[in-house]
Amino acid sequence: MAGFGNLRKGRREAVENLGFTEGGDCPRCGGDAQPSTMNGYLSCVSCQHEWPDPDYVEEHSAAAIPTYHQDREKIEEFKKEIESGSLAGVLGVEKNLSEEQEASLARLENKWMTGMKGHYNTATEERKPLMISFDEDDNIVSTEVGALTIVSNGFDGGEEIRLEYPGHGTEFYCYNVSDPLGWRRGASAADTARSITNVINNNSNLVYANVEGARISLELRNEDLKPESLVLFVDDPGGTDIVAEKNGVVLDARNLQDFEDYRNIVELVLEDGIISPSEDQLLWSMRQQLGIDDVYHVQMVLEMYGEETLKECTSCGKMAQLYPEYAAWYCQGCEEWC
């Protein structure tokens, strides 16, 4: 029965520890009070219970209103610290760097360029930039190559996003919860944007997606891919629910006003000298909107880029050559006009 003796001893100690002591401050066990780590509260020495201090008086102090002069002084102080430190010149404050400082910044930039890229878990990690690069004045250059914006959360079916790169094929993402490459409509435009972002990040071999509100920013996964060759196309057969944007230009036939708008889109498409299938469909829908015939379109292409403009064949994926006399492209592999 020796073991039961220790058990009874433990029970007695528990009763003593949890027992209420007359005359103490603690409302739970009657123990003595001590200051808590929270303002306006007391803590029990015995059971660590916390309760509001009845004698506490909150002190209100008027916060100093920031002024222009204070902000200016802080900015000047920050500039002096940067100028005197090892990161002088990073923010364009001082360009007279020593050789050691330039070498240090070069190593830091190389680490950013080569280390901050790769796959990540969209469920647990927040999107980090694919890479960080600088211009000649040490300013950070944006790596965004395109964007998607949810302008209305009224998807009614048939909406599709295409990501295309010549020689790498086309990625299709649609509004369909039962499709592995489909997204769902959320309670708000921001929720829908997050769903699209997760689908792209989990499946795309071309881009990363980063969401901010209802806007989805896209950047290339591989630094060997050229931003001008990435094709971003949105097929929105109903009302305008989602729009694509590249280089500040909205890629939507319904957004066109005149021939000059169409010319700007053609210039954007011809940055890499190749018209992909999705780009061809986009330009065709814009010509239908403005009443532009194919002959005028080919003349515009010749004027901008010349006879070397190629079109990716929709059948075999090879490059078709332009024949100006026929105002069309011909694929040698398929022996068909594109």
C-alpha positions, 0 to 999 in steps of 0.5 A, spaced: 500 500 500 506 504 499 504 506 492 497 509 495 500 513 500 504 517 495 497 518 491 494 521 497 500 525 498 499 528 491 492 529 492 493 533 499 498 537 495 493 539 490 488 541 495 492 545 498 495 549 492 488 550 489 484 551 496 481 558 497 485 562 502 481 567 506 484 574 506 488 574 499 487 578 493 486 572 488 478 571 486 480 564 484 484 561 490 485 567 495 492 568 493 497 574 493 497 579 487 503 581 483 503 586 477 501 582 471 505 583 464 499 586 461 497 594 463 491 594 468 491 587 470 494 583 476 497 576 477 496 571 482 502 569 485 500 562 487 495 560 481 498 565 476 490 567 475 490 574 472 484 579 473 483 587 472 486 591 477 480 595 480 485 601 482 488 602 475 487 608 471 489 609 464 494 614 462 492 618 456 498 622 453 497 626 446 501 623 441 505 628 437 502 630 430 508 629 425 510 635 421 513 636 414 520 638 418 520 632 422 519 627 416 524 631 412 529 631 418 528 623 418 530 623 411 536 627 411 538 622 417 537 616 413 541 619 407 547 620 411 547 613 414 546 610 407 552 615 405 557 613 410 555 605 410 557 599 406 550 600 402 552 607 399 549 607 392 544 602 393 538 607 393 541 612 388 544 617 394 551 616 392 554 613 386 562 614 388 563 607 390 569 604 392 571 598 389 570 594 395 563 596 395 562 595 388 564 588 389 560 587 395 554 589 391 555 585 385 556 579 389 549 581 393 546 582 386 548 575 384 545 571 390 539 575 388 539 573 381 541 566 382 538 564 389 531 567 389 527 562 384 524 555 384 518 552 386 514 553 393 508 551 396 502 556 395 498 553 401 504 555 406 508 560 403 507 567 401 510 568 393 517 571 393 520 575 387 523 570 382 529 574 381 531 581 383 535 585 378 538 593 378 538 598 372 544 602 371 542 607 377 541 601 382 534 601 382 530 595 382 527 593 376 520 590 376 520 582 373 512 583 372 511 580 365 503 581 365 497 581 369 490 579 370 485 583 373 478 580 376 473 586 374 467 583 375 466 576 379 460 574 375 463 568 371 457 564 367 462 559 364 466 559 358 472 563 361 479 561 359 486 563 361 491 561 356 499 562 357 503 561 351 510 561 349 513 559 342 516 552 342 513 551 349 506 550 347 500 553 351 497 552 358 489 552 359 486 554 365 478 555 365 473 556 370 471 549 372 471 547 379 471 539 376 477 540 372 484 539 375 486 546 371 480 550 373 479 555 378 473 556 382 469 563 383 470 565 390 465 570 394 469 576 392 473 578 386 479 577 391 477 570 393 477 568 385 483 571 384 487 567 389 484 561 386 486 563 379 493 564 382 493 557 386 492 554 380 497 557 375 502 556 381 501 549 382 501 547 374 504 552 370 511 551 367 512 558 364 510 563 370 509 564 377 503 568 379 502 573 385 496 576 387 494 583 390 487 584 391 483 582 385 490 583 381 494 577 379 501 579 377 505 574 373 513 573 372 517 568 368 519 562 372 526 561 368 530 567 366 532 564 359 525 565 357 524 572 354 518 577 356 516 579 350 515 572 347 510 570 353 503 570 350 497 572 355 490 571 352 483 571 356 477 568 352 471 571 356 465 570 352 460 573 356 460 580 360 467 583 361 469 579 368 477 578 367 482 582 363 489 581 361 494 586 361 501 586 358 506 592 358 500 597 360 496 595 354 489 591 356 488 585 351 481 586 350 477 587 343 472 590 347 476 595 349 478 598 342 476 605 340 480 606 333 485 603 328 491 606 333 489 602 339 489 596 334 496 598 331 499 598 339 496 591 340 500 589 333 506 592 336 506 589 342 504 582 339 510 583 334 515 584 339 519 577 338 517 577 331 512 571 332 505 571 332 502 565 336 495 562 335 492 565 341 495 572 339 492 570 332 486 569 335 486 576 339 488 580 333 482 576 329 477 578 334 480 585 334 479 586 327 472 583 327 470 589 332 473 594 328 472 592 321 479 591 319 480 586 313 486 581 313 490 585 307 490 591 311 493 587 317 498 584 313 500 591 310 501 593 317 505 587 319 510 588 313 510 596 315 512 594 322 516 588 322 517 586 315 517 579 311 521 576 316 514 576 321 513 568 323 506 565 325 506 559 329 502 553 325 496 551 329 497 544 327 504 542 327 507 548 332 512 549 326 513 556 324 510 559 317 513 564 313 509 570 310 508 571 303 506 578 302 503 577 295 498 572 298 497 576 304 497 570 308 502 565 312 504 558 309 506 552 313 511 548 309 510 542 314 503 542 313 503 544 306 497 549 308 495 556 309 495 559 316 
